Amino acid sequence: MITDINHSGIVVPDLEIAIDFYTNIMKLVLVEIRERDGSGISQVLGYENTHIKVADVSTPTGQIIESVSYTHLTLPTSDLV
């Protein structure tokens, strides 16, 4: 039985709009904004040359919602067919 969730991630087209929604409308607390790129994150996400920006907001009970915005990625050409 699942009794708790540590965090969840949601891909968003505009990180600033997501931050505004979660902090000003939902009244959650902004914990951190960070960027990730390089081979490690590219391998985890399955795309080459990935660069993402992530904003973490916290619920009153401590769960984290990650808003993820892709700023750059290279799709395999087989995905374009």
N, C-alpha and C positions, 0 to 999 in steps of 0.2 A: 504494500500500500504506500502510495506517495503521501508524505506528510508535510513537505516543504519544497519550495523552489528557490534556488539561489539567484538565478538570473535568467532572462530571456532576451533574445536579440531580434530586432525588427529592422529590415532594410528600408531606408527612407530616401526619397529623391532630394530633399533639402534639409540638411541638418539643423539649420537655424530655425526653420519653421517647427521642426520636431521639438527642439529645446523650448521654444516659446510655448508650444502646446502643453508639454509635460510640466513646465515650471509655473506658467501663468494661469493656465486653465485647470489643469489637474492638481496643481499645488504640490507637486513632488519636488524633491530637493536635487539640484544639480550637484553631482559628486565629482565628475571628472570629464574633461574633453581631451582626447588623445588622437594621434595619428599613428598608423602602422603601415609599413611597406617592407619590401624585401622578400627573400626566398621563403622564409618561415611562414609568413601570412599567406603568400601565394600558394604554398603547398597545402595549407589548411583549407583555404577556400577553393582550390582547384583551378585557379586562373593564373596565367603568367603576368608578371609586372603589376601586381595588384597594389594599390594605394588606397587606404580607407581612412575616414575620419569617424570616430566613435564618441558619442556622448552618453554617459551613464547617469541615470536619475534613480533615486531611491524612493521606495514606498515607505509609509510610516512604520511598517513592520520589517524593513530592511532588505526586501527583495530589490534587485537591480533590473532596470529595463535599459538595455543597450540599443540606442539608435545608431545604425550603421549606414554611412553614406560612401558609396564607391566614388573616388575621385579619378581613378585610372585603373584599367585592367585590359589585358589583351585576350580576346576570345580566340580559341582555336578556329582555324578556317573551316573545319568540319561543322561547327555550330552555325555558320553563315549560309549554309546550303538550304 
